[in-house]
Amino acid sequence: ARRAGLPFDEDDVVRDALAAGANGFLLKDTPPEALADAIRRAARGETVLAAVADRLQTSPPDPAPTDLTARELEVLALIARGQSNREIAAALVISEKTVKTHISSLLGKLGLEDRTRLAIYAIKNGLAPAP
C-alpha cells in the first residue's frame, strides 16, 4: 500500500532492507550524533532500529506464540535492546552457548530468520520497549 504523495512505502523499504540482511535501519532525518552512535552499535553487531521501531509498533501485532519460555522472553527482550550474545549471557548469568540455544529456539518457534527479525518481533508485539 502506497501513501499519497510518496514514491514508495517506507514500511516496505524497512522490511525489505532487514530481509536483505541489514542489521539496522535509520530514517534520513537521524541527527548526526545518533547516526555516529548507530554506526558504532552496528559495527559491534547490535541491532539498530532507532525511530523505525516506533513505526513498526503502530502496525498490527503478529500472533503471539504461547510456547515461549520465561527465559526465551528475557533473551528476546535483550535482543530487542541491541545486546550481543556476550552481553545477554552476562546479564542473565548463563553461557554464550546457552544464549545461542535460546536464540535458535526462538527463531524456530517464531518462524523467523535472524536476530534482527527477532528484535522487530519483540518491539512490534510489545515484548520489549523500542530502543
All heavy atoms as an XYZ file, in Angstrom:
970
protein
N       0.835     -1.181      0.000
C       0.000      0.000      0.000
C       0.877      1.240      0.000
O       1.709      1.422      0.875
C      -0.899     -0.005      1.226
N       0.668      2.076     -0.974
C       1.470      3.288     -1.080
C       0.744      4.449     -0.407
O      -0.473      4.543     -0.447
C       1.738      3.623     -2.541
C       2.504      2.531     -3.243
C       3.156      3.096     -4.490
N       3.762      2.061     -5.294
C       4.890      1.457     -5.014
N       5.538      1.747     -3.937
N       5.388      0.543     -5.803
N       1.502      5.324      0.196
C       0.919      6.508      0.808
C       0.849      7.619     -0.229
O       1.743      7.748     -1.063
C       1.771      6.966      1.989
C       1.750      5.950      3.084
C       2.417      6.531      4.318
N       2.491      5.467      5.296
C       3.598      5.080      5.877
N       4.730      5.677      5.638
N       3.585      4.100      6.747
N      -0.161      8.413     -0.148
C      -0.334      9.508     -1.096
C       0.869     10.435     -1.073
O       1.326     10.830     -0.011
C      -1.605     10.285     -0.769
N       1.383     10.761     -2.249
C       2.470     11.722     -2.353
C       3.863     11.132     -2.165
O       4.851     11.807     -2.360
N       3.979      9.880     -1.766
C       5.289      9.264     -1.578
C       5.551      8.279     -2.707
O       4.663      7.536     -3.112
C       5.354      8.518     -0.241
C       5.315      9.380      1.017
C       5.337      8.495      2.250
C       6.478     10.334      1.050
N       6.783      8.246     -3.236
C       7.094      7.343     -4.341
C       7.199      5.886     -3.902
O       7.228      5.008     -4.722
C       8.441      7.862     -4.861
C       9.047      8.548     -3.678
C       7.900      9.107     -2.889
N       7.255      5.620     -2.614
C       7.366      4.253     -2.120
C       6.808      4.185     -0.713
O       6.631      5.205     -0.058
C       8.820      3.771     -2.127
C       9.732      4.640     -1.309
C       9.875      4.437      0.054
C      10.443      5.677     -1.899
C      10.703      5.243      0.814
C      11.267      6.491     -1.138
C      11.399      6.272      0.225
N       6.532      2.999     -0.274
C       6.035      2.794      1.090
C       7.243      2.560      1.981
O       7.953      1.565      1.829
C       5.087      1.589      1.117
C       4.459      1.375      2.477
O       4.996      1.870      3.491
O       3.425      0.702      2.522
N       7.504      3.489      2.913
C       8.695      3.399      3.765
C       8.710      2.128      4.602
O       9.766      1.564      4.856
C       8.799      4.631      4.659
C       9.150      5.884      3.897
C       9.199      7.121      4.779
O       9.054      6.982      6.003
O       9.395      8.200      4.236
N       7.543      1.668      5.033
C       7.496      0.431      5.812
C       8.019     -0.741      4.990
O       8.750     -1.590      5.493
C       6.073      0.137      6.293
C       5.595      1.149      7.328
O       6.428      1.879      7.889
O       4.380      1.189      7.566
N       7.652     -0.777      3.709
C       8.146     -1.841      2.838
C       9.659     -1.745      2.659
O      10.350     -2.755      2.619
C       7.462     -1.793      1.469
C       6.013     -2.258      1.516
O       5.623     -2.926      2.507
O       5.273     -1.955      0.561
N      10.175     -0.529      2.552
C      11.623     -0.339      2.393
C      12.349     -0.871      3.629
O      13.359     -1.568      3.517
C      11.966      1.150      2.151
C      13.466      1.380      2.201
C      11.411      1.615      0.816
N      11.831     -0.561      4.821
C      12.446     -1.037      6.060
C      12.434     -2.557      6.087
O      13.457     -3.198      6.337
C      11.711     -0.469      7.298
C      12.218     -1.128      8.568
C      11.875      1.026      7.366
N      11.283     -3.139      5.835
C      11.174     -4.601      5.870
C      12.082     -5.253      4.827
O      12.728     -6.262      5.093
C       9.727     -5.024      5.690
C       8.894     -4.747      6.919
C       7.471     -5.292      6.780
N       6.705     -4.967      7.950
C       5.943     -3.896      8.096
N       5.830     -3.023      7.105
N       5.279     -3.669      9.206
N      12.142     -4.668      3.614
C      12.994     -5.222      2.562
C      14.474     -5.145      2.949
O      15.232     -6.090      2.714
C      12.776     -4.489      1.232
C      11.427     -4.801      0.601
O      10.747     -5.754      1.049
O      11.049     -4.068     -0.350
N      14.882     -4.027      3.540
C      16.281     -3.873      3.950
C      16.646     -4.900      5.009
O      17.695     -5.535      4.944
C      16.535     -2.453      4.476
N      15.767     -5.081      5.995
C      16.042     -6.050      7.051
C      16.010     -7.478      6.501
O      16.821     -8.307      6.890
C      15.047     -5.872      8.195
C      15.152     -4.522      8.909
C      14.013     -4.353      9.902
C      16.489     -4.358      9.593
N      15.115     -7.736      5.573
C      15.042     -9.068      4.960
C      16.302     -9.364      4.148
O      16.721    -10.516      4.037
C      13.809     -9.178      4.073
N      16.915     -8.314      3.594
C      18.129     -8.487      2.793
C      19.370     -8.651      3.654
O      20.461     -8.866      3.135
C      18.300     -7.298      1.848
N      19.213     -8.550      4.987
C      20.343     -8.799      5.867
C      20.862     -7.594      6.624
O      21.832     -7.707      7.368
N      20.243     -6.433      6.440
C      20.674     -5.258      7.205
C      20.444     -5.527      8.687
O      19.468     -6.162      9.056
C      19.888     -4.023      6.764
N      21.370     -5.080      9.539
C      21.158     -5.274     10.977
C      20.631     -3.997     11.615
O      20.654     -3.830     12.816
C      22.410     -5.774     11.686
C      23.522     -4.770     11.717
O      23.591     -3.898     10.865
N      24.400     -4.893     12.687
N      20.125     -3.108     10.776
C      19.522     -1.904     11.289
C      18.992     -1.037     10.180
O      19.175     -1.330      8.999
N      18.324      0.031     10.595
C      17.752      0.962      9.630
C      17.522      2.281     10.345
O      16.968      2.304     11.437
C      16.415      0.419      9.095
C      15.938      1.103      7.853
C      16.212      0.557      6.614
C      15.230      2.284      7.929
C      15.763      1.180      5.456
C      14.785      2.922      6.780
C      15.050      2.365      5.542
N      17.973      3.360      9.733
C      17.773      4.696     10.296
C      16.991      5.536      9.303
O      17.116      5.349      8.093
C      19.113      5.376     10.576
C      20.024      4.686     11.586
C      21.376      5.380     11.621
C      19.391      4.684     12.949
N      16.211      6.452      9.808
C      15.495      7.370      8.945
C      16.427      8.498      8.521
O      17.396      8.811      9.207
C      14.275      7.916      9.680
C      13.272      6.841     10.128
C      12.135      7.471     10.918
C      12.742      6.063      8.938
N      16.132      9.121      7.390
C      17.051     10.126      6.844
C      17.185     11.367      7.711
O      18.152     12.091      7.589
C      16.648     10.508      5.426
C      15.311     11.194      5.313
C      14.977     11.472      3.863
C      13.607     12.101      3.737
N      13.278     12.333      2.339
N      16.266     11.593      8.615
C      16.372     12.772      9.476
C      17.059     12.474     10.810
O      16.988     13.250     11.750
C      14.997     13.385      9.719
C      14.026     12.428     10.396
O      14.344     11.237     10.541
O      12.926     12.891     10.762
N      17.781     11.343     10.879
C      18.513     10.981     12.088
C      19.598     12.028     12.362
O      20.390     12.346     11.482
C      19.163      9.592     11.930
O      18.141      8.635     11.677
C      19.950      9.198     13.169
N      19.646     12.576     13.572
C      20.668     13.577     13.904
C      22.082     12.974     13.801
O      22.259     11.771     14.038
C      20.361     13.957     15.355
C      18.981     13.470     15.624
C      18.731     12.337     14.685
N      23.089     13.794     13.477
C      24.452     13.306     13.291
C      24.994     12.502     14.481
O      25.629     11.465     14.292
C      25.279     14.569     13.067
C      24.302     15.568     12.555
C      22.988     15.233     13.201
N      24.730     12.942     15.710
C      25.259     12.216     16.866
C      24.601     10.846     16.998
O      25.250      9.871     17.367
C      25.118     13.025     18.158
C      23.698     13.408     18.539
C      23.134     14.645     17.828
O      23.849     15.279     17.033
O      21.961     14.950     18.062
N      23.330     10.761     16.660
C      22.632      9.470     16.707
C      23.131      8.566     15.578
O      23.246      7.341     15.754
C      21.125      9.661     16.612
N      23.442      9.149     14.436
C      23.971      8.388     13.310
C      25.326      7.774     13.677
O      25.563      6.584     13.444
C      24.114      9.277     12.079
C      24.742      8.635     10.846
C      23.919      7.450     10.367
C      24.887      9.677      9.741
N      26.196      8.573     14.275
C      27.515      8.072     14.685
C      27.373      6.948     15.699
O      28.054      5.916     15.608
C      28.357      9.212     15.250
N      26.487      7.116     16.668
C      26.252      6.076     17.673
C      25.708      4.817     17.014
O      26.122      3.702     17.336
C      25.279      6.587     18.739
C      25.017      5.533     19.798
O      25.993      5.065     20.434
O      23.843      5.157     19.979
N      24.791      4.967     16.061
C      24.208      3.815     15.373
C      25.263      3.046     14.589
O      25.260      1.817     14.564
C      23.085      4.278     14.446
N      26.178      3.761     13.971
C      27.253      3.107     13.208
C      28.141      2.296     14.156
O      28.484      1.147     13.865
C      28.079      4.141     12.416
C      27.219      4.734     11.289
C      29.362      3.514     11.868
C      27.822      5.941     10.614
N      28.487      2.867     15.308
C      29.304      2.127     16.288
C      28.562      0.888     16.780
O      29.142     -0.186     16.900
C      29.682      3.038     17.455
C      30.763      4.061     17.121
C      31.256      4.800     18.362
N      30.270      5.733     18.868
C      30.109      6.987     18.422
N      30.879      7.442     17.478
N      29.194      7.766     18.954
N      27.270      1.032     17.070
C      26.478     -0.109     17.551
C      26.375     -1.195     16.484
O      26.508     -2.373     16.783
C      25.088      0.362     17.976
C      25.130      1.208     19.247
C      23.779      1.723     19.667
N      22.837      0.622     19.824
C      21.527      0.758     19.684
N      21.004      1.925     19.384
N      20.735     -0.278     19.848
N      26.141     -0.801     15.248
C      26.041     -1.782     14.161
C      27.370     -2.508     13.970
O      27.398     -3.717     13.730
C      25.604     -1.101     12.865
N      28.474     -1.776     14.114
C      29.798     -2.395     13.983
C      30.042     -3.445     15.063
O      30.773     -4.407     14.846
C      30.885     -1.324     14.021
N      29.400     -3.269     16.227
C      29.510     -4.254     17.307
C      28.532     -5.415     17.113
O      28.455     -6.313     17.934
C      29.242     -3.597     18.662
C      30.305     -2.612     19.106
C      30.140     -2.187     20.559
N      28.849     -1.621     20.876
C      28.585     -0.307     20.935
N      29.543      0.572     20.692
N      27.384      0.127     21.251
N      27.739     -5.351     16.048
C      26.788     -6.421     15.776
C      25.423     -6.224     16.414
O      24.587     -7.128     16.399
N      25.178     -5.046     16.969
C      23.888     -4.779     17.605
C      22.848     -4.414     16.551
O      23.171     -3.940     15.472
C      24.028     -3.623     18.600
C      24.957     -3.927     19.754
C      25.134     -2.753     20.699
O      24.251     -1.869     20.732
O      26.150     -2.719     21.396
N      21.608     -4.630     16.881
C      20.507     -4.239     16.021
C      20.217     -2.761     16.240
O      20.101     -2.321     17.372
C      19.254     -5.063     16.360
O      19.576     -6.435     16.217
C      18.095     -4.716     15.460
N      20.124     -2.017     15.149
C      19.910     -0.573     15.232
C      18.623     -0.245     14.480
O      18.585     -0.301     13.264
C      21.097      0.201     14.619
C      20.876      1.697     14.739
C      22.406     -0.218     15.260
N      17.585      0.090     15.230
C      16.302      0.411     14.602
C      15.858      1.842     14.844
O      15.060      2.370     14.110
C      15.219     -0.555     15.083
C      15.435     -2.000     14.656
C      14.407     -2.893     15.302
C      15.392     -2.131     13.151
N      16.352      2.473     15.881
C      16.036      3.881     16.199
C      14.555      4.171     16.032
O      13.714      3.432     16.509
C      16.901      4.803     15.365
N      14.226      5.261     15.353
C      12.833      5.703     15.231
C      11.980      4.735     14.424
O      10.767      4.777     14.489
C      12.791      7.081     14.589
N      12.600      3.858     13.683
C      11.854      2.883     12.893
C      11.012      2.000     13.802
O       9.910      1.588     13.444
C      12.825      2.031     12.041
C      12.074      0.954     11.292
C      13.593      2.924     11.089
N      11.500      1.723     14.994
C      10.764      0.867     15.919
C       9.403      1.461     16.249
O       8.417      0.731     16.369
C      11.568      0.661     17.194
N       9.318      2.779     16.372
C       8.032      3.414     16.641
C       7.046      3.139     15.515
O       5.876      2.874     15.747
C       8.196      4.927     16.819
C       8.997      5.279     18.052
O       9.000      4.475     19.012
O       9.626      6.345     18.047
N       7.534      3.187     14.288
C       6.671      2.919     13.136
C       6.212      1.468     13.140
O       5.061      1.180     12.836
C       7.413      3.217     11.837
C       7.764      4.665     11.648
C       8.707      4.824     10.475
N       8.157      4.217      9.289
C       7.386      4.843      8.407
N       7.090      6.104      8.597
N       6.928      4.216      7.353
N       7.108      0.563     13.472
C       6.748     -0.851     13.477
C       5.738     -1.159     14.572
O       4.906     -2.042     14.422
C       7.999     -1.713     13.652
C       8.985     -1.670     12.494
C      10.262     -2.393     12.870
C       8.387     -2.248     11.233
N       5.805     -0.427     15.676
C       4.870     -0.672     16.771
C       3.448     -0.284     16.403
O       2.506     -0.778     17.006
C       5.291      0.110     18.014
C       6.447     -0.520     18.733
C       6.791      0.240     19.981
O       6.888      1.458     19.985
N       6.978     -0.488     21.064
N       3.255      0.580     15.419
C       1.913      1.005     15.060
C       1.220      0.019     14.133
O       0.015      0.105     13.947
C       1.930      2.395     14.398
O       2.699      2.337     13.197
C       2.503      3.441     15.346
N       1.962     -0.919     13.547
C       1.320     -1.914     12.695
C       0.746     -3.022     13.578
O       1.166     -3.203     14.715
C       2.321     -2.472     11.673
O       3.407     -3.058     12.309
N      -0.227     -3.771     13.067
C      -0.862     -4.792     13.897
C       0.145     -5.820     14.396
O       1.056     -6.200     13.663
C      -1.873     -5.448     12.954
C      -1.976     -4.566     11.766
C      -0.747     -3.733     11.720
N       0.005     -6.288     15.633
C       0.935     -7.280     16.155
C       0.778     -8.627     15.462
O      -0.274     -8.947     14.931
C       0.565     -7.390     17.632
C      -0.809     -6.853     17.739
C      -1.001     -5.898     16.608
N       1.862     -9.378     15.461
C       1.827    -10.742     14.948
C       1.148    -11.623     15.986
O       1.137    -11.285     17.164
C       3.265    -11.264     14.733
C       4.006    -10.446     13.697
O       3.387    -10.050     12.696
O       5.202    -10.198     13.893
N       0.616    -12.753     15.559
C       0.059    -13.658     16.564
C       1.161    -14.089     17.530
O       2.264    -14.424     17.113
C      -0.448    -14.848     15.757
C      -0.294    -14.495     14.318
C       0.522    -13.254     14.217
N       0.884    -14.036     18.809
C       1.886    -14.387     19.814
C       1.865    -15.887     20.074
O       0.813    -16.450     20.332
C       1.621    -13.630     21.107
N       3.028    -16.517     19.979
C       3.072    -17.938     20.308
C       2.913    -18.116     21.816
O       3.354    -17.281     22.595
C       4.454    -18.381     19.843
C       5.265    -17.141     19.857
C       4.322    -16.001     19.592
N       2.294    -19.172     22.205
C       2.056    -19.400     23.630
C       3.124    -20.281     24.257
O       3.114    -20.480     25.464
C       0.680    -20.057     23.842
O       0.651    -21.279     23.093
C      -0.435    -19.142     23.389
N       4.041    -20.781     23.441
C       5.006    -21.731     23.983
C       6.406    -21.157     24.215
O       7.363    -21.890     24.347
C       5.078    -22.976     23.093
C       5.501    -22.672     21.665
O       5.486    -21.493     21.268
O       5.853    -23.618     20.949
N       6.524    -19.832     24.313
C       7.818    -19.248     24.655
C       8.016    -19.344     26.160
O       7.120    -19.040     26.939
C       7.910    -17.786     24.224
C       7.911    -17.487     22.724
C       8.095    -15.997     22.492
C       8.953    -18.279     21.988
N       9.217    -19.754     26.557
C       9.516    -19.852     27.980
C       9.840    -18.474     28.540
O      10.119    -17.530     27.792
C      10.724    -20.781     28.228
O      11.892    -20.160     27.678
C      10.515    -22.155     27.611
N       9.833    -18.363     29.849
C      10.182    -17.104     30.501
C      11.600    -16.687     30.111
O      11.870    -15.512     29.851
C      10.050    -17.228     32.013
N      12.523    -17.625     30.056
C      13.913    -17.312     29.695
C      14.003    -16.860     28.242
O      14.733    -15.918     27.929
C      14.808    -18.533     29.934
C      16.263    -18.278     29.635
C      16.837    -17.178     30.509
N      17.339    -17.744     31.729
C      17.874    -17.058     32.707
N      17.996    -15.755     32.621
N      18.284    -17.652     33.788
N      13.238    -17.485     27.345
C      13.244    -17.060     25.947
C      12.715    -15.630     25.828
O      13.242    -14.842     25.039
C      12.403    -18.013     25.095
C      13.072    -19.355     24.876
C      12.155    -20.392     24.256
O      10.910    -20.242     24.313
O      12.695    -21.371     23.716
N      11.714    -15.296     26.605
C      11.191    -13.931     26.586
C      12.230    -12.932     27.084
O      12.348    -11.821     26.551
C       9.914    -13.840     27.425
C       8.683    -14.532     26.816
C       7.554    -14.597     27.831
C       8.243    -13.836     25.543
N      13.012    -13.323     28.093
C      14.090    -12.458     28.584
C      15.145    -12.253     27.497
O      15.590    -11.123     27.261
C      14.759    -13.076     29.816
C      13.916    -13.069     31.059
C      14.590    -13.781     32.216
O      15.165    -14.882     32.013
O      14.538    -13.243     33.336
N      15.546    -13.335     26.837
C      16.538    -13.246     25.764
C      15.997    -12.381     24.629
O      16.697    -11.509     24.105
C      16.929    -14.658     25.262
C      17.770    -14.574     23.992
C      17.683    -15.425     26.352
N      14.746    -12.587     24.280
C      14.115    -11.821     23.208
C      14.134    -10.327     23.524
O      14.459     -9.499     22.663
C      12.682    -12.319     23.006
C      11.896    -11.765     21.835
C      12.604    -12.025     20.513
C      10.504    -12.374     21.816
N      13.803     -9.961     24.743
C      13.804     -8.545     25.145
C      15.202     -7.947     25.060
O      15.377     -6.805     24.623
C      13.243     -8.398     26.558
N      16.213     -8.706     25.451
C      17.591     -8.194     25.405
C      18.091     -8.089     23.969
O      18.845     -7.162     23.635
C      18.509     -9.082     26.250
C      18.203     -9.023     27.760
C      19.018    -10.065     28.516
C      18.456     -7.635     28.309
N      17.663     -8.988     23.107
C      17.998     -8.878     21.682
C      17.406     -7.584     21.134
O      18.070     -6.843     20.405
C      17.477    -10.098     20.896
C      18.314    -11.339     21.216
C      17.495     -9.825     19.383
C      17.731    -12.630     20.665
N      16.163     -7.315     21.493
C      15.495     -6.100     21.008
C      16.192     -4.839     21.500
O      16.123     -3.800     20.847
C      14.032     -6.105     21.446
N      16.872     -4.921     22.638
C      17.628     -3.768     23.155
C      18.989     -3.650     22.491
O      19.777     -2.774     22.831
C      17.777     -3.892     24.664
C      16.435     -3.664     25.369
C      16.487     -3.810     26.853
N      17.567     -3.065     27.453
C      18.019     -3.299     28.679
N      17.461     -4.235     29.415
N      19.003     -2.589     29.170
N      19.288     -4.564     21.564
C      20.532     -4.495     20.808
C      21.721     -5.132     21.481
O      22.863     -4.900     21.089
N      21.484     -5.958     22.491
C      22.603     -6.566     23.203
C      23.173     -7.759     22.427
O      22.435     -8.508     21.787
C      22.166     -6.987     24.599
C      21.842     -5.790     25.468
C      21.779     -6.133     26.941
O      21.922     -7.272     27.344
N      21.544     -5.129     27.757
N      24.478     -7.904     22.508
C      25.170     -9.028     21.874
C      24.953    -10.294     22.700
O      24.493    -10.238     23.841
C      26.671     -8.730     21.791
O      27.232     -8.723     23.098
N      25.314    -11.429     22.129
C      25.201    -12.692     22.869
C      26.006    -12.636     24.165
O      25.559    -13.116     25.209
C      25.674    -13.870     22.011
C      24.705    -14.183     20.892
O      23.649    -13.571     20.767
N      25.066    -15.138     20.059
N      27.173    -12.049     24.098
C      28.021    -11.935     25.285
C      27.343    -11.095     26.369
O      27.345    -11.450     27.545
C      29.369    -11.328     24.914
C      30.326    -11.185     26.086
C      31.643    -10.626     25.627
N      32.166    -11.537     24.616
C      33.391    -12.026     24.602
N      34.253    -11.654     25.512
N      33.778    -12.854     23.666
N      26.751     -9.980     25.960
C      26.069     -9.108     26.919
C      24.837     -9.797     27.510
O      24.552     -9.663     28.700
C      25.663     -7.800     26.240
C      26.853     -6.927     25.880
C      26.507     -5.780     24.966
O      25.607     -5.922     24.106
O      27.145     -4.710     25.106
N      24.111    -10.531     26.672
C      22.939    -11.265     27.155
C      23.370    -12.325     28.161
O      22.762    -12.467     29.227
C      22.157    -11.900     25.988
C      21.550    -10.802     25.093
C      21.069    -12.843     26.497
C      20.984    -11.310     23.781
N      24.435    -13.046     27.844
C      24.940    -14.086     28.750
C      25.315    -13.485     30.098
O      24.964    -14.037     31.154
C      26.139    -14.790     28.120
N      25.993    -12.354     30.077
C      26.397    -11.712     31.332
C      25.183    -11.234     32.121
O      25.113    -11.412     33.343
C      27.335    -10.543     31.045
N      24.215    -10.647     31.430
C      23.027    -10.122     32.112
C      22.194    -11.228     32.752
O      21.632    -11.051     33.828
C      22.166     -9.329     31.126
N      22.135    -12.385     32.093
C      21.302    -13.489     32.591
C      22.097    -14.552     33.350
O      21.526    -15.541     33.805
C      20.552    -14.135     31.422
C      19.604    -13.216     30.650
C      18.952    -13.960     29.493
C      18.564    -12.598     31.570
N      23.404    -14.329     33.445
C      24.311    -15.252     34.131
C      24.165    -16.668     33.565
O      23.894    -17.648     34.265
C      24.099    -15.230     35.673
C      25.241    -15.948     36.371
C      23.974    -13.812     36.197
N      24.312    -16.741     32.239
C      24.314    -18.017     31.526
C      25.459    -17.975     30.517
O      26.060    -16.922     30.306
C      22.965    -18.284     30.810
C      22.625    -17.145     29.832
C      21.838    -18.485     31.824
C      21.339    -17.361     29.030
N      25.765    -19.088     29.903
C      26.854    -19.120     28.927
C      26.383    -18.581     27.576
O      25.182    -18.551     27.282
C      27.362    -20.549     28.753
O      26.412    -21.323     28.040
N      27.346    -18.162     26.757
C      27.007    -17.710     25.407
C      26.397    -18.853     24.600
O      25.516    -18.618     23.773
C      28.243    -17.157     24.693
C      28.630    -15.773     25.175
C      29.762    -15.176     24.374
O      29.581    -14.957     23.155
O      30.836    -14.952     24.970
N      26.852    -20.068     24.841
C      26.283    -21.224     24.144
C      24.801    -21.376     24.485
O      23.982    -21.668     23.609
C      27.044    -22.491     24.512
C      26.560    -23.712     23.777
C      27.370    -24.942     24.100
C      26.812    -26.134     23.332
N      27.477    -27.362     23.643
N      24.446    -21.148     25.741
C      23.042    -21.228     26.154
C      22.234    -20.116     25.491
O      21.098    -20.337     25.059
C      22.922    -21.168     27.687
O      23.660    -22.252     28.245
C      21.480    -21.253     28.140
N      22.818    -18.930     25.373
C      22.146    -17.829     24.678
C      21.863    -18.247     23.237
O      20.746    -18.063     22.735
C      22.982    -16.530     24.710
C      22.351    -15.454     23.826
C      23.138    -16.021     26.133
N      22.856    -18.819     22.579
C      22.684    -19.256     21.193
C      21.587    -20.311     21.081
O      20.805    -20.307     20.130
C      24.003    -19.793     20.635
C      25.035    -18.708     20.409
C      26.346    -19.290     19.926
C      27.416    -18.223     19.820
N      28.704    -18.783     19.388
N      21.511    -21.188     22.063
C      20.462    -22.211     22.076
C      19.084    -21.553     22.181
O      18.145    -21.933     21.463
C      20.681    -23.202     23.236
O      21.950    -23.837     23.052
C      19.577    -24.242     23.296
N      18.965    -20.574     23.077
C      17.688    -19.860     23.217
C      17.326    -19.122     21.925
O      16.161    -19.126     21.507
C      17.726    -18.879     24.386
C      17.701    -19.522     25.726
N      16.731    -20.416     26.123
C      18.529    -19.405     26.791
C      16.957    -20.815     27.356
N      18.060    -20.216     27.785
N      18.309    -18.510     21.293
C      18.050    -17.786     20.043
C      17.594    -18.759     18.957
O      16.627    -18.486     18.238
C      19.287    -16.981     19.598
C      19.521    -15.822     20.578
C      19.114    -16.452     18.169
C      20.821    -15.070     20.370
N      18.240    -19.892     18.855
C      17.826    -20.904     17.868
C      16.398    -21.359     18.129
O      15.602    -21.516     17.192
C      18.765    -22.110     17.906
O      20.037    -21.757     17.453
N      16.068    -21.557     19.393
C      14.717    -21.961     19.759
C      13.707    -20.880     19.383
O      12.640    -21.171     18.820
C      14.653    -22.261     21.253
O      13.346    -22.614     21.634
N      14.039    -19.630     19.685
C      13.156    -18.515     19.335
C      12.940    -18.432     17.822
O      11.802    -18.249     17.364
C      13.737    -17.195     19.842
C      13.634    -16.940     21.340
C      14.582    -15.820     21.761
C      12.199    -16.601     21.716
N      14.014    -18.544     17.075
C      13.904    -18.472     15.614
C      12.976    -19.567     15.095
O      12.122    -19.316     14.242
C      15.291    -18.584     14.967
C      16.223    -17.396     15.177
C      17.629    -17.727     14.697
C      15.700    -16.140     14.488
N      13.130    -20.774     15.635
C      12.293    -21.888     15.210
C      10.838    -21.710     15.609
O       9.925    -21.893     14.794
N      10.605    -21.339     16.843
C       9.226    -21.181     17.333
C       8.486    -20.049     16.632
O       7.281    -20.131     16.405
C       9.215    -20.930     18.843
C       9.541    -22.161     19.668
C       9.518    -21.831     21.149
C       9.797    -23.059     22.006
N       9.738    -22.733     23.442
N       9.216    -18.978     16.315
C       8.580    -17.810     15.703
C       8.639    -17.835     14.179
O       8.046    -16.986     13.513
C       9.221    -16.520     16.236
C       9.072    -16.306     17.741
C       9.863    -15.077     18.181
C       7.610    -16.169     18.120
N       9.389    -18.791     13.626
C       9.499    -18.884     12.178
C      10.227    -17.708     11.556
O       9.894    -17.259     10.464
N      11.238    -17.207     12.267
C      11.999    -16.055     11.792
C      13.392    -16.484     11.370
O      13.883    -17.540     11.782
C      12.056    -14.980     12.881
C      10.680    -14.450     13.320
C      10.816    -13.539     14.530
C       9.998    -13.729     12.176
N      14.064    -15.625     10.576
C      15.356    -15.993     10.005
C      16.575    -15.493     10.756
O      17.644    -16.082     10.646
C      15.467    -15.474      8.550
C      14.435    -16.040      7.604
C      13.166    -15.200      7.581
O      13.251    -13.972      7.717
O      12.083    -15.794      7.444
N      16.456    -14.387     11.505
C      17.654    -13.818     12.121
C      17.289    -12.971     13.341
O      16.123    -12.701     13.600
C      18.447    -12.982     11.111
C      17.610    -11.899     10.451
O      16.954    -11.129     11.180
O      17.600    -11.824      9.208
N      18.315    -12.539     14.058
C      18.095    -11.793     15.304
C      17.492    -10.413     15.065
O      16.792     -9.889     15.921
C      19.365    -11.736     16.148
C      20.452    -10.867     15.636
C      21.754    -10.976     16.428
N      21.631    -10.512     17.784
C      21.948    -11.236     18.859
N      22.435    -12.446     18.732
N      21.812    -10.740     20.066
N      17.729     -9.827     13.914
C      17.104     -8.548     13.611
C      15.595     -8.708     13.560
O      14.854     -7.899     14.109
C      17.629     -7.972     12.281
O      19.041     -7.797     12.378
C      16.972     -6.641     11.953
N      15.135     -9.765     12.925
C      13.690    -10.017     12.873
C      13.144    -10.352     14.263
O      12.004    -10.022     14.575
C      13.376    -11.109     11.876
C      13.600    -10.640     10.447
C      13.035    -11.623      9.461
N      13.275    -11.192      8.118
C      12.440    -10.425      7.428
N      11.329    -10.005      7.976
N      12.720    -10.077      6.195
N      13.960    -10.993     15.090
C      13.543    -11.236     16.477
C      13.334     -9.910     17.196
O      12.353     -9.734     17.927
C      14.581    -12.081     17.225
C      14.651    -13.565     16.890
C      15.832    -14.213     17.609
C      13.356    -14.274     17.246
N      14.262     -8.978     17.001
C      14.152     -7.662     17.646
C      12.893     -6.946     17.180
O      12.144     -6.385     17.994
C      15.391     -6.822     17.344
N      12.640     -6.974     15.892
C      11.446     -6.330     15.353
C      10.193     -6.988     15.917
O       9.251     -6.312     16.329
C      11.449     -6.392     13.808
C      12.571     -5.508     13.259
C      10.099     -5.970     13.247
C      12.840     -5.703     11.797
N      10.193     -8.303     15.961
C       9.053     -9.040     16.505
C       8.780     -8.613     17.953
O       7.650     -8.333     18.326
C       9.315    -10.546     16.439
C       8.199    -11.367     17.038
C       7.144    -11.810     16.259
C       8.187    -11.687     18.395
C       6.104    -12.548     16.806
C       7.153    -12.416     18.950
C       6.128    -12.841     18.156
O       5.082    -13.548     18.717
N       9.838     -8.553     18.756
C       9.688     -8.200     20.168
C       9.125     -6.797     20.337
O       8.216     -6.571     21.146
C      11.020     -8.326     20.899
N       9.638     -5.856     19.579
C       9.180     -4.470     19.675
C       7.752     -4.340     19.170
O       6.891     -3.764     19.841
C      10.126     -3.528     18.908
C      11.486     -3.497     19.593
C       9.539     -2.130     18.803
C      12.590     -2.887     18.771
N       7.487     -4.925     18.020
C       6.167     -4.840     17.412
C       5.082     -5.457     18.295
O       3.957     -4.993     18.309
C       6.211     -5.535     16.053
C       4.937     -5.438     15.248
C       5.124     -6.094     13.908
C       3.825     -6.148     13.145
N       3.970     -6.883     11.901
N       5.438     -6.470     19.038
C       4.452     -7.188     19.846
C       4.477     -6.800     21.317
O       3.910     -7.489     22.159
C       4.645     -8.691     19.671
C       4.252     -9.112     18.268
O       3.075     -9.208     17.963
N       5.222     -9.337     17.413
N       5.171     -5.710     21.623
C       5.158     -5.190     22.989
C       5.911     -6.044     23.986
O       5.687     -5.952     25.184
N       6.828     -6.872     23.505
C       7.623     -7.726     24.401
C       8.902     -7.047     24.846
O       9.629     -7.564     25.683
C       7.939     -9.056     23.712
C       6.711     -9.865     23.274
C       7.131    -11.058     22.444
C       5.915    -10.300     24.490
N       9.186     -5.883     24.263
C      10.369     -5.106     24.617
C      10.096     -3.661     24.251
O       9.398     -3.401     23.262
C      11.601     -5.623     23.881
N      10.629     -2.721     25.013
C      10.440     -1.314     24.651
C      11.246     -0.975     23.409
O      12.261     -1.605     23.123
C      10.960     -0.562     25.870
C      11.919     -1.493     26.519
C      11.408     -2.891     26.223
N      10.791     -0.016     22.656
C      11.537      0.454     21.491
C      12.864      1.019     21.960
O      12.921      1.666     22.992
C      10.743      1.524     20.740
N      13.957      0.746     21.197
C      15.278      1.255     21.595
C      15.358      2.759     21.570
O      14.634      3.415     20.927
C      16.226      0.635     20.568
C      15.399      0.080     19.478
C      13.994      0.007     19.967
